[in-house]
Amino acid sequence: MKDWPLWEVFIRSKNGLHHKHAGSLHAADAQMAIENARDVYTRRNEGNSIWVVKSTDIVASDPEDGDMLFEAAKSKIYRHPTFYQLPDEVNNM
Amino acid sequence: MQDIDVKSLETAFQDRIDQEIKIEPRDWMPEDYRKNLIRQISQHAHSEVVGMLPEKNWLTRAPTLKRKMALLAKIQDEGGHGLYLYSAAETLGVSREEMVRDLLSGKAKYASIFNYPALNWADMGVIGWLVDGAAIVNQVALQRTSYGPYSRAMIRICKEESFHQRQGYDICLQLARGSDEQKRMLQDAINRWWWPVLMMFGPHDSASAHSAQSMKWKIKRVSNDGLRQKFVDQTVPQLEFLKMTAPDPQLKWNEERGHYDFGEIDWDEFWNVVKGVGPCNKRRLAVRNKAHDDGAWVREAANAYAQKNN
């Protein structure tokens, strides 16, 4: 018997927060994926909203490209407030 | 790939491990790291699944509705824990189908403890207290394992497991405060489970096939003997509180070491159960296979329904 498709599960723990990746599971269709996610990932009030998406629909960056993708941000220290030294009198800006 | 490239990849990999940087699914990893993890995580998942079987027999015979609901919730958690772990293993490239097939055919191993019978209600208390207690000691250490998905599964599992152990001890407490017959029942269950529980931590470090490499790769964080000692140290006061004893005349506090000393495990029994000739090996697999076969029509119906709606 072939595996059912794999789904990634995202849970929002309460209103005001992002949905966050909780894990994955197998299900025959989207509705079953939601129902299984309820049983597998929210047995203790972990959430009030569930997203499921087929794992094959997720496009991910390649870990080997990590340096190339993120180097630009690492070198821009002037984007952080701590880069700017202000006099003590106004330093709580 | 050139040998020299693999060498430098391996060095970079070990560097990341040494710096406590977690390895994630699509990162480069040595083939043996992958294989070792697939073996360990899938065995762990199978153990959760087979672990439901000794307890499910007692669901219909739980003494009260409260006990029945708690046991049902614990068993449901174990099913869930199996699922977290299967998912973690799948990120390494093994399929769920393959893992399930290996469990059902008897090719894959699972924790030997579940090949011992649960003979009466006191066993539900002692399994929760000692078996889950030993599992927790092991799993707490594994929260820091080097593979990200495994570590995350362990953190989740540990959060949920402490209820398992407490509900088990709660059953033991009630028996320990009960009639002479109930006390005898509890002592009998402790006597039967004590040694198999100590065996859960595996062979001595010196005799453990995968230990050294697993420690270097931080798949395992604490050695078998280290975990076993930790478990004994934390369990003896709980045992004494119940006014019960362990079936080990050598169990004694060692002031110098700051640990309890305990007797030697019967390693012949250990290896026999691992090799499949324990008291319940055949029965557990037969029950698991039957459940899988009996559920076939549900899986087929779900497939047919999904196809119709596509």
Boltz contact constraints between the chains, C-beta under 6 A:
constraints:
  - contact:
      token1: [A, 3]
      token2: [B, 95]
      max_distance: 6.0
  - contact:
      token1: [A, 3]
      token2: [B, 96]
      max_distance: 6.0
  - contact:
      token1: [A, 3]
      token2: [B, 97]
      max_distance: 6.0
  - contact:
      token1: [A, 23]
      token2: [B, 87]
      max_distance: 6.0
  - contact:
      token1: [A, 24]
      token2: [B, 87]
      max_distance: 6.0
  - contact:
      token1: [A, 28]
      token2: [B, 302]
      max_distance: 6.0
  - contact:
      token1: [A, 28]
      token2: [B, 303]
      max_distance: 6.0
  - contact:
      token1: [A, 28]
      token2: [B, 306]
      max_distance: 6.0
  - contact:
      token1: [A, 29]
      token2: [B, 306]
      max_distance: 6.0
  - contact:
      token1: [A, 40]
      token2: [B, 80]
      max_distance: 6.0
  - contact:
      token1: [A, 40]
      token2: [B, 83]
      max_distance: 6.0
  - contact:
      token1: [A, 63]
      token2: [B, 26]
      max_distance: 6.0
  - contact:
      token1: [A, 63]
      token2: [B, 27]
      max_distance: 6.0
